[in-house]
């Protein structure tokens, strides 16, 4: 069994914000593979079990706020007896241009509070993560304000392809492993392919 967790903030005010692109990617993956996400209070998340590419998987989005993502992830790992090598976290990234994606097997949080929380709660940086670029704000816009803002009309037109690409990357991680997923999806211009 493997676990894919998309990070974001719960609540209507944050729906479709840049910071919630991890939520959006996991929801797109769930929809594509007909996996229903239901409230799981014991793991502070919405989650659902299914099969993708012949692999058993749990898809989840925490119902904790971003900076407490580790609470939900640790609970999910414990509940389903999943080891760290079978976990993939999907997050937004300010340092990647809009739409660009990178999957890695480990590393620092690079200042991402959701990843910070997961690293703190699990006690390791050896956590696979798919980072989806949301780009940097213009000089006069605060980063915190920017990540909580919604996508522009032009960005929304590209969003479906970006989320489809993220779903394909998650499927590659599930079926081919992290190294192959990195080889396929870490190309320089993968935002609209």
N, C-alpha and C positions, 0 to 999 in steps of 0.2 A: 504494500500500500504506500502511495506517495501523497504528499500534501502540497497544494499550491495555495498561497495566501496573498490576496491583493490588499494593499494598504490604502487607507483613506481615513476620513472622519465621518462618523455617523450623523444623521440629521439632514433635514430638507435644505437647510441653509448651505450645506457643502456639496449637495448633489451636482455632479458635472463640473466641479471645480478642477483646476489643474492638479491640485494635491491629491485628488481622488482618482487619478487615472489608473492606479493599481486596482481599485474597486471596479472601475469600468472594464478593464482588461479581463478580470476574472469573471465578471458578469457576462461578457461577450463569449468567453470560453464555455461557461455553463450553458448559455443559450444554444450555442453551436452544437453542443453534445447532449442537449436535453437533460441536463443535471439540475434538479430543483434545489435552490438554496433556501433552507428553513432555519428559523431561529433556534439556536442551541445555547440556552442560558448557561449550561455547565461549562461551556468553553467561550463565553462572552462573544459569540460570533453568529453569523449566518453561515451555514455549511451544508454541503450535500455530497453524497457518494455517487460514483459512477465509473464508467470505463471510457478511456480515451486511447485510441490506437491499441486496444487490447490490454491496456494497463489499468489496474485498479487505482482510483484517485479520489481524494477528498479535495473539494474546492471550498475555500472559505474567505469571508471578509469579516474582520473584527468589528465588534460593536463598541469597542473601547475607542477613545480618541487616539489620534496618531501617536502621541508621546507615551501611550500605554499599550502599544501594539504587542509588546513582549508578554503581557499578561495573557492575552488571547492565544498567541502562538504557543506559549509553553503549555497552556491548558489543552490545546488541540493535540500537540505532540504526545502528552501524557495520556489523554483519553483514548487515542487511537493507537498507542504504542508504536509511534513512528520515530525512526532515528533521524539524526540531523542530515545525513546524506540523502534522505528522501524528502527534503523540504526545499521548496522554491518560493521566494518572496518577490512579489511584483510591486515596484515603487516608482514614483515620479523622480525626475532628476533635473535640477536647475542647470547643471553644468553640461548637459547634452543638448544640442540644438533640437528644436521642436521635431518630434517624430523619430529621431534617431534612437536606436535601442542597443543595449549592451547587456549580455548575460555573463556573469562571473561566478566562480565557485566559492569565492571568499573575498575578504577585504574589509577595510574600515567602513564606517557609516558615511564618511565624507560630509558629516554634519546633518545627515537626514535623521530627524528625531524618531521616526518610526523604526528605522534600522538601529539607531542608538538603543532604543528600548529593548528590541529583540536581542541584540548583542549582550546587553546588561542582564536580561532575564535568563538567557541561555548560557552565558559565560563563555562565549566564543565568537570569533569573527568568521568561522568556517561555516558560512551560511550562503547557499546559492541564492543569487538575486538577479532579477531581470529589471534593469533600469530603463525607464521610458522617458526620453527627453521632453521637457516642457519649455526649454529655452530660458534665457535670462530676461528679466524685465529691463525696460529702458532706464537710463540713469536716474531719472526723477521718481521712480516708483520703488517703494519699499518691497523687499523680497517676501516678507510675510504676507503683505497685502496681495502681492502678485500670485503666490501659490494658491491663495484662497479665491482668486478671481476665476471667472468662467472663460472659456475659450472664445476667441473672436469668430466672426462668421466665416472668414477664410480658413481658420484652423479647424472649425467644425466640419468643413467640407472634406478635410483630409483625415479626420479622426477615425472614421470607419476603417479605412485602409490600415491606419496605425494599430488599431485594436485587433484587426484581423491578423496583422503581422505578429503582434504580441501573442495572440492565441496560437499561431503556428509555431512560435518559438517555445511556448510552454509544452506543446505537443512533442516537439523535437526533444526537449529535455526529458520528457516522460519516456519516449520510445527509443531514443538514440543515445541519451546521456549528455552530460554537461559539455564534454569536449567537442562532440559533434555539433551540438547546439551553438557553441561559441564559434566554431568554424563557419557555420552557415550564416548566423545572424549578427556577428560583430563586424560586418563590412562597414565601410565608411558611409555609404549613402543607402541606408535601408529603410528610409521613412516612407517611400511611396512605391516600393517594388512589390 
